[in-house]
Each structure stands twice: as structure tokens, then as C-alpha cells.
Amino acid sequence: MRRIIHGGLMVLAASVSLAAQADIYLTSANAWIVNPNNGSNAGGAWEFENIPNGVSAEMKINNTPRGTTFLLQPGNNLFTFQIWANVTNDHAIGLWFGDNANHFPGPNGAMPHLVVYRDTQNQLAFPAQGVFVNTWGGFSPDGPYHGETSFTIGGMTATVTEYSLNGLSGVGTFTIRVGDVPAPGALALLTGAGLLARGRRRA
């Protein structure tokens, strides 16, 4: 922490520090027919997954075999995926993350860390808390979504900024944005310093 003289006033300024960073991987994904009104599982006749030896139809990500995981880099990470052709555009995708390259271990019925879909206005959306969505594993039960729009591991946070699917070709894309999470202590110090300076100006 250091002292800065500004406009005749001395304020305390804390340098921004970042929480300890860890690797973050995309470790599993699935796709399923969605109700575009709220993001719930529409209960279609099929679902797709990239689980190793999975019983559902294959979801191939970046043209790699089932079970492939992906180290995410800071910034935007663009992925393409392939499912069956001639399906409806109304599919959601569920994503799971981890701090190592192992595929997400389950268990069957595990809630996705993030779910995204396109709503009735074709806008990117996340289901609200409590909406029942598809879960991990073939023939797994639906479960109530937690409502999160980002996922954090070891000082890194991931969110989805783009998702689309062409049902005619079965080809889709999604973008995961990864960024640092400021350390809570640094944010508190900066907030306090800002309030102090603002209070001094009003005096």
C-alpha cells in the first residue's frame, strides 16, 4: 500500500493483486433439446455427449474423439462441435470444468457448471435458478439449475459469450471467455480508498 497526494489530499491506494491462478480446463460437454422459453430440457428423443464410452450420441468438439479435454487460455476460447445433422436449432449445451486434464468424473446426474441456450428472441441466455436441465451421463435425470452464469477455479473465471447451432448441418460453435478474479482483499481496500477520497471531496 502506498500514499498518494492528489489535489492536496492524501489517500491510501492499494495495488491490485490477483488471486493465485490455476489452470482451467473444459472437461466435458453435452447438448440436448431445449425449451427456448426458459432453458429447460424439452425431453427430446436424443441427447449428445463427449463422455468417453458414453451411451448417448456423440458430440464431437474441435473434431476430436470423445473424452478429449481442453486447456483454456486467458481471453476468448472458440470451439466448434458436431452433432447429428437435420435436428432442431433449439439445443442447449451443458459444460463442465476442472483444474486438470482428466475428463469430468461424474457422477451420473451431476449438474453442469454452465448451461447456455438461445431464447425465443435468438439471444444468448442462461437458465434461471430452479429450471430443470439435462445433467451429466446417458439417461441421467434432469435437475434444478443453480442459476450461475460463470464458473471459477483457482482465481480464474469462465463464462460463455457466444453459442450457436445450425441444426441442418449439426455444426455449432461456442466461445468461453476466461479472465482473472481480483483478490477480495484488494477489492475491499480499493473500495475503501475510493470512499475515503469521495468523502474528503464532499467535506
DRENDO-1510 file (C-alpha; in Angstrom, 1 decimal, always signed):
<recs>
REC; n; res; u; v; w
REC; 1; MET; +0.0; +0.0; +0.0 .
REC; 2; ARG; +1.3; +3.5; -0.8 .
REC; 3; ARG; +0.2; +7.1; -0.1 .
REC; 4; ILE; -0.7; +9.4; -2.9 .
REC; 5; ILE; -1.1; +13.2; -2.7 .
REC; 6; HIS; -3.8; +14.3; -5.0 .
REC; 7; GLY; -5.4; +17.7; -5.0 .
REC; 8; GLY; -3.9; +18.5; -1.6 .
REC; 9; LEU; -5.5; +15.3; -0.1 .
REC; 10; MET; -3.6; +12.2; +1.0 .
REC; 11; VAL; -5.4; +9.0; +0.1 .
REC; 12; LEU; -4.3; +5.4; +0.5 .
REC; 13; ALA; -4.1; +3.4; -2.6 .
REC; 14; ALA; -3.7; -0.4; -2.8 .
REC; 15; SER; -2.2; -2.0; -5.8 .
REC; 16; VAL; -4.5; -4.5; -7.4 .
REC; 17; SER; -3.4; -8.1; -6.7 .
REC; 18; LEU; -4.8; -11.2; -8.4 .
REC; 19; ALA; -5.8; -14.4; -6.6 .
REC; 20; ALA; -3.5; -17.3; -7.2 .
REC; 21; GLN; -4.1; -18.7; -10.7 .
REC; 22; ALA; -4.7; -22.3; -11.6 .
REC; 23; ASP; -5.2; -24.0; -14.9 .
REC; 24; ILE; -8.8; -24.3; -16.0 .
REC; 25; TYR; -9.9; -27.0; -18.5 .
REC; 26; LEU; -13.1; -27.7; -20.3 .
REC; 27; THR; -13.6; -31.3; -19.2 .
REC; 28; SER; -17.0; -32.4; -20.5 .
REC; 29; ALA; -20.0; -31.2; -22.5 .
REC; 30; ASN; -23.4; -32.3; -23.7 .
REC; 31; ALA; -26.2; -31.0; -26.0 .
REC; 32; TRP; -29.9; -31.6; -25.7 .
REC; 33; ILE; -33.2; -30.2; -27.0 .
REC; 34; VAL; -34.2; -27.1; -25.0 .
REC; 35; ASN; -37.4; -25.2; -24.4 .
REC; 36; PRO; -36.3; -21.8; -25.7 .
REC; 37; ASN; -38.9; -20.1; -23.4 .
REC; 38; ASN; -36.9; -20.9; -20.2 .
REC; 39; GLY; -33.9; -23.1; -21.0 .
REC; 40; SER; -35.4; -26.3; -19.6 .
REC; 41; ASN; -34.9; -29.8; -21.0 .
REC; 42; ALA; -37.6; -30.3; -23.6 .
REC; 43; GLY; -37.3; -34.1; -23.2 .
REC; 44; GLY; -36.4; -34.9; -26.8 .
REC; 45; ALA; -35.7; -38.4; -28.2 .
REC; 46; TRP; -31.9; -37.9; -28.2 .
REC; 47; GLU; -29.0; -36.2; -26.5 .
REC; 48; PHE; -25.4; -35.8; -27.3 .
REC; 49; GLU; -22.3; -36.0; -25.2 .
REC; 50; ASN; -18.5; -36.2; -25.4 .
REC; 51; ILE; -18.2; -38.6; -22.4 .
REC; 52; PRO; -15.7; -41.5; -23.0 .
REC; 53; ASN; -17.7; -44.6; -23.9 .
REC; 54; GLY; -20.9; -42.7; -23.4 .
REC; 55; VAL; -24.2; -44.3; -24.3 .
REC; 56; SER; -25.7; -41.2; -25.9 .
REC; 57; ALA; -25.0; -40.0; -29.4 .
REC; 58; GLU; -21.5; -38.4; -29.9 .
REC; 59; MET; -20.9; -34.7; -29.5 .
REC; 60; LYS; -17.5; -34.1; -31.2 .
REC; 61; ILE; -15.7; -31.0; -30.1 .
REC; 62; ASN; -13.0; -29.5; -32.3 .
REC; 63; ASN; -13.1; -32.7; -34.4 .
REC; 64; THR; -11.5; -34.7; -31.5 .
REC; 65; PRO; -12.5; -38.1; -30.1 .
REC; 66; ARG; -14.9; -38.5; -27.2 .
REC; 67; GLY; -13.3; -37.7; -23.8 .
REC; 68; THR; -10.9; -35.0; -25.1 .
REC; 69; THR; -10.4; -32.2; -22.7 .
REC; 70; PHE; -9.2; -28.7; -23.5 .
REC; 71; LEU; -6.9; -26.3; -21.6 .
REC; 72; LEU; -8.5; -22.9; -21.6 .
REC; 73; GLN; -6.4; -19.8; -22.2 .
REC; 74; PRO; -7.0; -16.3; -20.9 .
REC; 75; GLY; -9.3; -14.4; -23.2 .
REC; 76; ASN; -11.6; -16.0; -25.7 .
REC; 77; ASN; -11.6; -19.7; -26.5 .
REC; 78; LEU; -13.6; -20.6; -29.6 .
REC; 79; PHE; -14.9; -24.1; -30.0 .
REC; 80; THR; -16.7; -25.9; -32.8 .
REC; 81; PHE; -18.8; -29.0; -32.3 .
REC; 82; GLN; -20.6; -31.6; -34.4 .
REC; 83; ILE; -23.8; -33.5; -33.6 .
REC; 84; TRP; -26.3; -35.2; -35.9 .
REC; 85; ALA; -27.5; -33.2; -38.9 .
REC; 86; ASN; -31.1; -32.3; -39.6 .
REC; 87; VAL; -32.0; -31.6; -35.9 .
REC; 88; THR; -33.8; -28.6; -34.5 .
REC; 89; ASN; -31.8; -25.4; -33.8 .
REC; 90; ASP; -33.2; -25.5; -30.2 .
REC; 91; HIS; -30.5; -27.2; -28.3 .
REC; 92; ALA; -28.8; -26.2; -25.1 .
REC; 93; ILE; -25.2; -27.1; -24.2 .
REC; 94; GLY; -24.0; -28.1; -20.7 .
REC; 95; LEU; -20.4; -27.5; -19.8 .
REC; 96; TRP; -18.1; -28.9; -17.1 .
REC; 97; PHE; -14.7; -27.6; -16.0 .
REC; 98; GLY; -11.8; -28.8; -13.9 .
REC; 99; ASP; -8.3; -27.8; -12.8 .
REC; 100; ASN; -6.6; -30.8; -14.6 .
REC; 101; ALA; -6.8; -32.5; -17.9 .
REC; 102; ASN; -8.8; -35.5; -16.7 .
REC; 103; HIS; -12.3; -35.9; -18.1 .
REC; 104; PHE; -15.1; -34.9; -15.7 .
REC; 105; PRO; -15.6; -38.0; -13.5 .
REC; 106; GLY; -19.3; -37.7; -12.8 .
REC; 107; PRO; -21.3; -39.0; -11.0 .
REC; 108; ASN; -24.3; -39.7; -13.3 .
REC; 109; GLY; -26.7; -36.8; -12.8 .
REC; 110; ALA; -24.1; -34.2; -12.0 .
REC; 111; MET; -25.3; -30.7; -12.7 .
REC; 112; PRO; -23.5; -28.8; -15.5 .
REC; 113; HIS; -21.2; -26.0; -14.2 .
REC; 114; LEU; -22.8; -23.8; -17.0 .
REC; 115; VAL; -25.8; -24.2; -19.3 .
REC; 116; VAL; -26.4; -21.9; -22.3 .
REC; 117; TYR; -29.0; -21.7; -25.0 .
REC; 118; ARG; -30.7; -19.4; -27.5 .
REC; 119; ASP; -34.0; -18.0; -26.3 .
REC; 120; THR; -37.2; -17.2; -28.3 .
REC; 121; GLN; -35.5; -13.9; -29.5 .
REC; 122; ASN; -32.4; -15.9; -30.5 .
REC; 123; GLN; -30.4; -14.2; -27.7 .
REC; 124; LEU; -27.8; -16.0; -25.7 .
REC; 125; ALA; -29.3; -17.0; -22.3 .
REC; 126; PHE; -28.6; -19.0; -19.2 .
REC; 127; PRO; -31.4; -20.8; -17.4 .
REC; 128; ALA; -32.7; -19.2; -14.2 .
REC; 129; GLN; -32.2; -20.9; -10.8 .
REC; 130; GLY; -34.5; -23.8; -10.4 .
REC; 131; VAL; -35.2; -24.5; -14.1 .
REC; 132; PHE; -34.8; -28.3; -14.7 .
REC; 133; VAL; -32.0; -29.0; -17.2 .
REC; 134; ASN; -30.2; -32.1; -18.5 .
REC; 135; THR; -27.3; -33.4; -16.4 .
REC; 136; TRP; -24.2; -35.5; -16.9 .
REC; 137; GLY; -24.4; -39.0; -18.2 .
REC; 138; GLY; -26.5; -41.0; -20.5 .
REC; 139; PHE; -30.2; -41.3; -19.5 .
REC; 140; SER; -29.5; -39.2; -16.4 .
REC; 141; PRO; -32.3; -37.4; -14.6 .
REC; 142; ASP; -33.0; -33.7; -15.0 .
REC; 143; GLY; -32.1; -31.4; -12.1 .
REC; 144; PRO; -32.7; -27.9; -11.0 .
REC; 145; TYR; -30.2; -25.4; -12.4 .
REC; 146; HIS; -28.2; -23.3; -9.9 .
REC; 147; GLY; -28.6; -20.1; -12.0 .
REC; 148; GLU; -24.9; -19.4; -12.4 .
REC; 149; THR; -23.6; -17.5; -15.4 .
REC; 150; SER; -19.9; -18.1; -14.7 .
REC; 151; PHE; -17.6; -20.7; -13.1 .
REC; 152; THR; -14.5; -20.0; -11.1 .
REC; 153; ILE; -11.5; -22.2; -10.3 .
REC; 154; GLY; -8.3; -21.0; -8.6 .
REC; 155; GLY; -8.5; -17.4; -9.4 .
REC; 156; MET; -9.8; -17.9; -13.0 .
REC; 157; THR; -13.4; -17.5; -14.1 .
REC; 158; ALA; -15.0; -18.8; -17.2 .
REC; 159; THR; -18.2; -17.7; -18.9 .
REC; 160; VAL; -19.8; -18.3; -22.3 .
REC; 161; THR; -20.1; -15.3; -24.5 .
REC; 162; GLU; -21.3; -16.9; -27.8 .
REC; 163; TYR; -23.2; -20.0; -28.7 .
REC; 164; SER; -24.9; -21.1; -31.9 .
REC; 165; LEU; -26.1; -24.2; -33.7 .
REC; 166; ASN; -27.1; -24.9; -37.3 .
REC; 167; GLY; -29.5; -27.7; -36.9 .
REC; 168; LEU; -29.4; -28.5; -40.6 .
REC; 169; SER; -25.7; -29.3; -40.6 .
REC; 170; GLY; -25.4; -30.2; -36.9 .
REC; 171; VAL; -22.4; -27.9; -36.6 .
REC; 172; GLY; -22.3; -25.4; -33.7 .
REC; 173; THR; -19.9; -23.0; -32.0 .
REC; 174; PHE; -19.4; -21.6; -28.6 .
REC; 175; THR; -16.9; -19.2; -27.0 .
REC; 176; ILE; -15.6; -19.5; -23.5 .
REC; 177; ARG; -14.1; -16.3; -22.1 .
REC; 178; VAL; -11.5; -16.8; -19.3 .
REC; 179; GLY; -10.3; -14.0; -17.0 .
REC; 180; ASP; -8.7; -13.3; -13.7 .
REC; 181; VAL; -10.7; -12.9; -10.5 .
REC; 182; PRO; -9.4; -9.9; -8.4 .
REC; 183; ALA; -8.5; -10.9; -4.8 .
REC; 184; PRO; -11.3; -9.9; -2.4 .
REC; 185; GLY; -8.9; -8.1; -0.1 .
REC; 186; ALA; -7.6; -5.9; -2.9 .
REC; 187; LEU; -11.1; -5.0; -4.0 .
REC; 188; ALA; -12.1; -4.1; -0.4 .
REC; 189; LEU; -9.0; -1.9; +0.0 .
REC; 190; LEU; -9.6; -0.1; -3.3 .
REC; 191; THR; -13.3; +0.4; -2.5 .
REC; 192; GLY; -12.4; +1.8; +0.9 .
REC; 193; ALA; -9.8; +4.2; -0.5 .
REC; 194; GLY; -12.3; +5.4; -3.1 .
REC; 195; LEU; -14.9; +6.1; -0.5 .
REC; 196; LEU; -12.4; +7.9; +1.6 .
REC; 197; ALA; -11.4; +10.1; -1.3 .
REC; 198; ARG; -15.0; +10.8; -2.2 .
REC; 199; GLY; -15.8; +11.7; +1.4 .
REC; 200; ARG; -12.9; +14.1; +1.5 .
REC; 201; ARG; -14.1; +15.9; -1.6 .
REC; 202; ARG; -17.5; +16.4; -0.1 .
REC; 203; ALA; -16.2; +17.9; +3.1 .
</recs>
